[in-house]
Amino acid sequence: MAKIRPPEEAGAQEAQKRRARSLDLPGENGDIAALLRQAASAQRLAEERLLADLGVTPPQLSALLLIGATPGLLAADLARKAKLTPQTVSLIVANLRRAGLAREEEGGVSSASRARPLVLTPEGEKILRLGRERTDAASARLIEGVRPKREKLLRRWLAAIAMGLPQPGAALDADDL
């Protein structure tokens, strides 16, 4: 014989089931942080596939981009700009050096300093160019069909999140919405 539950208990159980389902794979009504993580993961996977035959990962390509844009960049500055730990950047730089894509120049900030400025090798410049062509095309596909005003809003909101603003949505003007 089935147990009959009071209506408020049945309603609470139904709400809990809905919450549990919405946490599985959020759709447009799902948790915004989970959606951002899923979108970032999907984009990273797409970029990994695009870069696989070049022998670099998306973080390595990002490092090449920063080094290429700022020749002589120190690894510590690279870590700050990329928002990565010094240990992670150390590993990325070591792999780029081993692959012959980046090298350390002599004569760091001071002769007593162990820090050495980073520069791209000609092969690193080539891989950066090829990788950028591929990832730029993938980025363009992300915003296909998005109106320019909405794209600007999306970029502003994402930049506010990346800058660590306490209220990223506040970066959006009421007139823009």
N, C-alpha and C positions, 0 to 999 in steps of 0.2 A: 504494500500500500504506500502510495506516494505521500510524503509529508507536505502539508500545505504551509507555506511561509507567509507571514504578514506582508502586505504590499510594500511597506517601507524597506524591509529586509531584501525583498526581491529586487527592488529598484536600486538599492546600494550594490548588490551583487552584479547587476547588469552594468552599472556605471564602472565598477572595477574591471569587468571583462573588457569594456570599451577602452579604458585606459591602458590595459595590458596589451590589447591589439594595436593601439596607436603607437606604442613604444617599439613594436616589432620592426616595421619598416615605415617610417613616417612619410606620409604623403604631404600635400600642400597644407594640410591642417595639423601636421605633426609638430613636434618640438623643434624650434628653430635651430638650436645648437646641434641637434642630431642631423637635421637637414644640411647644415653647413659642413659637418664632418663627412656625411655621405657624398655631398657634391665634391668636396676636396679630394676624397678618396677616389671617386670615379674619374676626376680630372687627372689625378696623379697616375692612376693605372693607364689611362689613355696616353699620357706623356711617356710613361715607361715603355710602352709598346712602340711609340714613335721613335724613341731614342735608342732602343735596344741594339740595333745594328751599328750604331755609332760608338757603342761601348761606354756610354755615360748614363748616369741616373739623373732624374730631375734636380735633386739637390746639387749634384756636381755641375750640371749645366747652369744653375743659378750662381754657383761660385765662379764659374768661368765668366758669366755675364758681369758680375761685380768686379772681378779682377780686370776684365777687358775694358770696363767703363772707367776704372780707376787704377791704371798701372802703378805699381809701387805700393799697393794696398797691403797693410799688415794683416796677418791672420786674425789678430784680436779685433781689428776694425771690421774685417769680413764677418766675424761672428756677430758683432753688434748689428751690422746692417742686415744680415740675413736672419736675425733673431734666433740664432742657434747657440748652443753651448760651445765654449772654446774646445772642449774635447771632441765634439762632433766635427767642428771645422778642421781640427788637426787631422782627423781621420780622412776627411774629404780632400784636404790639401795633399796629404801623403799619397792618396790614390791618384790624384791628378798629376803629381810629380812622377810617380811610378809609371804612369801611362804616357809620360812625355808631353803632357798638355799644359803644364805650368811649371815654372821654376822660380827659385828664390834668387834674387839679385844680391850681389855683395854690397856691403856698406849699408847696414840698417840705419835706424834712427840715430844711434850712437855706436861707436866702435865697441863699447862695453855691452851693448844690448845683444841678446841672442835673436831678437826678432829680425827677420829679413823680409824686405819688400817682395811681393809676389808679382810676377808678370806672366803673360801667356807666351807659349812657344808658337811658332808658325802653325804647327799641327793643332794646338789649342785654339788658335784663331779660326782655323778651318772648321773644327768641330763645333765651335760656338756659332759660326755663321749657319752651318747646316742645321744644327739643333734649333736655333732661333726661327729659321724658316718653318720648320715643322711645328714647333709649339705655338708660334704666332698664328699659323693657320688653324690649329686646334682652338686657340683662344677666340679667334674670329667666329668660329662655329658656335661658341657658347652664346654669343649675343646676336646671332642671325635672327632677324625678324623683330628685334627689340627696338622700339622707337628711341631716337637719340636722347630725348629728355629722360626717359626711364633708364637708359643706359648710364647717363650722368648720375642719376640718383643712386643707382646700384653701386657704381664705382665710389661715390662719396660715402655710402654706408659701409661698404667693405673696407675702405681706407680708414674710416673711423674705428672700426673693429680692430684693424691691424695696429693702429696707433694706441690702442688700449684706452680709448675714451670710455668713461664710466657709463655714458648713455649714448651709444652710437646713433640711435634713432634721432637724437636731438640735433644731429648734424644735417638733418633734412629740414628744409624750409617748409612751412605750412603751405605756402603758395605752390610748392612743387608737387604736393600730394594731390 
